Amino acid sequence: MSVVMRRYLPLIFFAVPGLFILFSYYLDVAKEVATTLSAWPVTLATFSVILGVFEFLRYHITKVIKKVEEINV
């Protein structure tokens, strides 16, 4: 992956919606789009927490099962 893609793509990905929300707050343009853009981080954070909990449980349950099998052998 090129340096341009690694460095500037995330910047564009977050700066453009952020500036749009900022300007819509002060200029009263496209309030509905700004509201939708500001709701996405909550959705992504919720998904990330749920995914993290499932991965945490999967990892530790697998470790416990291996430990129990090791003890029973």
C-alpha positions, 0 to 999 in steps of 0.5 A: 500500500502506498504512503499516499493511501496510508497517510491521506486516505484516513485523513480524507475519510475523517476530515471531510465529514468532520468539516461538513458537520462543522460547517452545517452547524454554523451555516444551517445547511444540510442538517439531516445529512450532518445528523446522519453522519454524527450517528455513524460513530455510535453505530460503529462503536456499538458494533466494535464493542459487541465484536470485541466481547465475542472475540474475548469470550471465544479466546478465553473459552478456547483456552479453558477447554484446552486446559480442561482437556490437558488436565483430563489426559 
